Amino acid sequence: MGSVLIVDDIASSARLVERLLAPDGYTVRTASDGAEALRILRAAPPDLLLMDVMMPGVDGYQACRTIKQDPVTRLIPVVLVTSLDDTESRIRGIEAGADDFVSKPFNAPELRARVRSLMRIKRYTDDLESAESVILSLAMTIEARDHTTGGHCERLARYASALGRTLGLPENDVASLTRGGFLHDVGKVGVPDAVLLKPGPLTPEEYAVIQQHTVIGDRLCGELRSLRTVRPIVRWHHERLDGSGYPDGLRGDAIPLLPQIMGIVDVFDALTTDRPYRKALPRAVAVDELRREVDRGWRRADLVDTFLADVAC
């Protein structure tokens, strides 16, 4: 089933997590601080770490950063455990290399589901090259947080690359669309669950928080040279031709083609799949909505027509 290392300076908290994970049959070890966790990793790396953030000596951020900088351990999923739920704390964790977050007090089904998802990622990454492993891990981390978007990234990668091929784009652009499909929402790692998974309408303040995922995602991809052509997709897939999109209010041809393609397929998939706030809509409704977006001046008519005729048919 896999091995889990629980890192917490409070023994009772570590025992609680161990009990919550017991039904899934993992081999569980514990460490009392970040320094001890690093020693265990060097001797016998686990498949996943659940690590408290606030610890004396080497805290969770420092330990995570060390783990992710080491080529031997960097692909081991690290889940940071914290009572903090603000964007700034999560960004700090992301910058340290964290793969996911769970908050105290624990929700047992959620904790077990996230561990299972990341264990699955670990099995995948064990069989992949490093660069592709990072991409898949980041993508699946997002989907692990929200069961209603399962398969969203894979569908967008498939839709977008198919549209790119239909349009006759170079293979490099098609490959960027595939990667962009998986990574377009990676910045949502920095959005609190209370906002991301809210079942009702967002307040203006919450919507502003959601909009920041494009900027956060661009920043995350910025350190990887292999993702240079994917960054415009991550940052600008919510832009609109009339300038009413976000985060930069780009207009017309200032929005590159690949983000325009991703924006179209993202809208279609969002409408035709279940979301926290509504059930999936019929394909005909999604088609009508995309055509209305063309009429509003948000989308290119030729791209929407090609997508609906040759890809989403």
matplotlib code that plots the C-alpha trace (Angstrom):
import matplotlib.pyplot as plt

x = [0.0, 3.0, 4.7, 3.9, 6.2, 4.3, 6.3, 5.0, 6.5, 3.3, 3.2, -0.6, -1.2, 1.1, -0.8, -4.1, -3.0, -1.7, -5.1, -6.9, -4.7, -4.7, -7.8, -5.8, -3.0, 0.0, 3.3, 3.6, 6.6, 6.9, 9.5, 9.3, 10.8, 12.2, 15.8, 14.7, 12.6, 15.5, 17.6, 14.9, 14.6, 18.2, 18.2, 14.8, 12.7, 8.9, 6.4, 4.8, 5.3, 2.6, 4.5, 3.4, 4.5, 5.1, 7.9, 10.9, 14.3, 13.8, 10.2, 8.0, 8.9, 12.6, 12.4, 10.2, 12.6, 15.5, 13.5, 12.5, 16.0, 17.5, 17.3, 17.0, 13.9, 12.3, 9.6, 8.3, 5.0, 5.0, 1.7, 2.0, -0.3, -1.3, -4.0, -3.3, -5.7, -4.6, -3.2, 0.2, 0.9, 0.0, 2.2, 5.1, 4.5, 4.3, 7.6, 9.1, 7.9, 4.8, 2.6, -0.6, -2.0, -4.4, -5.7, -6.3, -8.7, -8.6, -11.4, -10.7, -12.3, -10.6, -7.2, -7.4, -8.6, -5.7, -3.1, -4.6, -4.4, -0.8, 0.2, -1.2, 0.8, 3.9, 3.4, 3.1, 6.1, 8.2, 7.7, 8.2, 11.1, 11.6, 10.2, 7.1, 6.7, 6.7, 4.0, 1.8, 2.3, 1.3, -1.7, -3.0, -2.5, -5.1, -7.6, -7.0, -8.4, -11.8, -13.5, -16.0, -13.2, -11.8, -10.4, -10.7, -7.0, -6.8, -9.9, -8.5, -5.2, -7.0, -9.5, -6.8, -4.2, -6.9, -8.0, -4.3, -3.8, -7.0, -5.8, -2.5, -0.3, 3.3, 3.9, 5.7, 2.5, 0.4, 2.8, 2.4, -1.3, -1.1, 1.0, -1.0, -4.2, -2.6, -1.1, -3.6, -5.0, -1.9, -2.0, -5.2, -2.9, -2.6, -6.4, -8.0, -10.4, -13.2, -13.1, -12.1, -14.8, -17.5, -20.9, -22.6, -21.8, -18.5, -18.4, -16.4, -13.6, -13.6, -13.7, -10.6, -8.8, -9.8, -8.4, -5.0, -4.6, -3.4, -0.6, 0.4, 0.5, 2.6, 5.1, 5.3, 6.1, 8.5, 11.4, 11.2, 12.7, 10.9, 7.6, 8.5, 5.9, 3.2, 3.4, 1.2, -1.5, -1.4, -1.5, -3.9, -6.4, -9.1, -8.4, -11.2, -10.8, -12.8, -10.4, -12.9, -10.9, -8.1, -5.5, -4.1, -7.1, -5.5, -7.4, -7.6, -4.4, -2.5, -3.8, -1.6, -3.4, -2.6, -4.3, -7.3, -7.6, -7.4, -10.0, -12.5, -12.0, -12.0, -15.4, -16.9, -15.6, -16.7, -20.2, -20.5, -19.2, -20.5, -19.3, -19.7, -22.4, -24.4, -24.8, -23.4, -25.3, -26.3, -23.9, -26.4, -26.4, -22.6, -22.6, -25.1, -23.0, -19.8, -21.7, -23.0, -19.4, -18.5, -21.4, -20.2, -16.8, -15.0, -14.0, -12.8, -15.6, -13.4, -11.8, -15.1, -16.6, -13.7, -13.8, -17.5, -17.4, -14.3, -13.4, -16.4, -18.7]
y = [0.0, 2.3, 4.0, 7.3, 9.4, 11.6, 14.5, 16.3, 17.5, 16.8, 13.0, 12.9, 14.6, 12.1, 9.2, 10.7, 10.9, 7.3, 6.1, 8.0, 6.3, 2.8, 1.5, 1.9, -0.3, 2.0, 1.4, 4.4, 5.9, 9.1, 11.8, 14.5, 17.3, 18.3, 17.3, 13.8, 13.5, 14.4, 11.7, 9.1, 10.1, 9.6, 6.1, 4.8, 7.2, 6.9, 7.2, 10.3, 12.8, 14.4, 17.2, 19.8, 23.3, 24.7, 22.8, 23.8, 23.7, 22.7, 23.6, 22.1, 24.8, 24.3, 20.5, 20.6, 22.9, 20.6, 17.6, 19.2, 20.5, 17.0, 15.0, 11.8, 12.9, 15.7, 13.6, 12.3, 14.0, 16.3, 17.3, 20.2, 20.1, 23.5, 25.3, 28.3, 28.8, 32.1, 32.5, 33.9, 30.8, 28.5, 30.4, 30.1, 26.3, 26.2, 28.0, 25.5, 22.8, 21.4, 19.1, 19.6, 21.0, 19.7, 21.8, 21.1, 19.9, 17.0, 15.8, 12.1, 11.2, 14.2, 13.3, 9.7, 10.7, 13.2, 10.6, 8.0, 10.5, 11.4, 7.8, 7.2, 10.1, 8.6, 5.3, 7.2, 9.4, 6.3, 5.2, 8.6, 10.9, 13.8, 16.7, 14.8, 13.6, 17.2, 18.2, 15.2, 15.6, 19.3, 18.6, 15.8, 17.7, 20.2, 17.5, 15.7, 18.7, 18.7, 15.5, 17.3, 18.3, 14.8, 14.4, 18.1, 18.6, 15.5, 16.5, 20.0, 18.6, 16.3, 19.0, 21.7, 19.5, 18.2, 21.7, 22.7, 19.8, 20.6, 24.2, 22.9, 24.3, 23.1, 20.1, 22.2, 24.3, 21.1, 19.8, 23.1, 22.8, 19.3, 20.5, 23.7, 21.6, 19.8, 22.9, 25.7, 25.9, 24.9, 28.3, 27.1, 25.4, 28.8, 29.3, 28.4, 25.5, 27.7, 29.7, 27.1, 24.6, 27.0, 25.5, 28.9, 32.2, 33.9, 37.3, 40.0, 39.5, 35.7, 36.1, 38.4, 35.6, 33.1, 35.4, 35.3, 31.6, 32.7, 34.9, 32.3, 29.6, 31.8, 32.4, 28.6, 27.8, 30.6, 28.7, 25.8, 26.6, 23.6, 25.4, 28.7, 28.1, 27.0, 30.1, 32.2, 29.6, 29.5, 33.2, 34.3, 31.5, 33.7, 36.7, 37.9, 39.6, 42.7, 43.2, 42.1, 39.1, 38.7, 39.0, 41.7, 42.8, 42.0, 42.8, 41.2, 39.9, 40.9, 37.5, 34.8, 32.0, 29.2, 30.8, 31.7, 28.0, 26.9, 29.5, 28.1, 24.4, 25.4, 27.1, 24.1, 21.5, 23.6, 23.8, 20.1, 18.7, 18.8, 21.7, 22.4, 24.9, 23.1, 19.9, 19.4, 21.2, 19.5, 19.9, 22.1, 24.6, 24.7, 25.3, 28.1, 29.7, 29.6, 31.2, 33.9, 34.6, 35.1, 37.5, 39.4, 39.8, 37.5, 34.7, 34.3, 32.9, 30.8, 29.1, 28.3, 27.1, 24.7, 23.4, 22.7, 21.2, 19.1, 18.4, 18.7, 17.0]
z = [0.0, 0.5, 3.4, 5.1, 7.4, 9.8, 11.1, 14.1, 17.4, 19.2, 19.7, 20.2, 16.9, 15.1, 16.8, 15.6, 12.0, 12.3, 13.5, 10.7, 8.1, 9.7, 7.6, 4.4, 5.5, 5.1, 6.8, 9.1, 10.7, 12.8, 13.3, 16.0, 13.9, 10.5, 11.2, 12.3, 9.2, 6.9, 8.6, 8.1, 4.4, 3.7, 5.3, 4.0, 1.9, 2.4, -0.3, 1.2, 4.1, 6.2, 7.9, 10.4, 9.6, 13.0, 14.7, 16.7, 15.0, 11.4, 10.7, 7.9, 5.4, 5.8, 5.7, 2.6, 0.8, 1.6, 0.4, -2.9, -3.6, -3.4, -6.7, -4.7, -2.7, -4.6, -6.2, -2.8, -2.2, 0.8, 2.5, 4.9, 7.9, 9.3, 11.1, 8.8, 5.8, 4.2, 0.7, 1.9, 4.0, 1.2, -1.2, 1.2, 1.2, -2.6, -2.8, -0.5, -2.9, -1.0, -3.1, -1.0, 2.2, 4.9, 7.8, 11.4, 12.8, 10.4, 8.2, 8.2, 4.8, 3.1, 4.6, 3.5, 0.0, -0.4, 0.8, -1.6, -4.5, -3.8, -3.3, -6.8, -8.1, -6.5, -8.3, -11.6, -11.0, -10.1, -13.8, -15.5, -16.4, -13.9, -16.0, -17.0, -13.4, -12.0, -14.6, -13.7, -10.0, -10.1, -12.2, -10.1, -6.9, -8.0, -8.9, -5.6, -3.8, -5.6, -6.5, -8.8, -11.2, -11.7, -15.2, -16.0, -16.7, -18.8, -20.8, -21.4, -22.6, -25.0, -26.3, -26.6, -28.4, -30.7, -31.7, -32.1, -34.6, -36.4, -36.8, -38.2, -35.4, -35.1, -32.9, -30.3, -29.9, -29.7, -27.0, -25.1, -25.3, -23.8, -20.9, -20.5, -20.2, -17.2, -15.7, -16.5, -13.0, -11.0, -9.2, -7.5, -5.0, -3.5, -3.1, 0.2, 0.1, 1.6, -1.6, -4.2, -3.0, -2.0, -3.1, -3.7, -5.5, -4.6, -3.1, -5.0, -2.5, -3.0, -6.8, -6.5, -4.6, -7.3, -10.0, -8.4, -9.4, -12.8, -11.4, -8.8, -11.5, -13.8, -10.9, -10.1, -13.8, -14.1, -12.6, -15.1, -18.5, -20.0, -19.2, -21.0, -23.7, -21.2, -19.0, -21.3, -21.2, -17.4, -17.0, -19.8, -20.3, -18.6, -20.8, -23.2, -26.6, -25.4, -22.4, -19.7, -18.7, -16.1, -14.7, -17.2, -19.2, -22.5, -25.7, -29.2, -30.6, -27.5, -26.2, -27.7, -29.6, -27.2, -24.2, -26.4, -27.3, -23.7, -22.7, -25.1, -24.1, -20.4, -20.7, -22.6, -20.1, -17.1, -18.4, -19.3, -16.0, -12.4, -10.3, -6.5, -7.3, -10.1, -12.1, -15.6, -18.4, -21.7, -24.6, -26.4, -23.6, -23.6, -27.4, -27.1, -24.3, -26.4, -29.3, -27.0, -25.8, -29.5, -29.9, -26.7, -28.3, -25.9, -28.2, -31.8, -33.9, -36.1, -33.1, -31.5, -34.8, -35.4, -31.9, -32.0, -35.5, -35.2, -31.6, -29.3, -31.8]

ax = plt.figure().add_subplot(projection="3d")
ax.plot(x, y, z, "-o")
ax.set_aspect("equal")
plt.show()
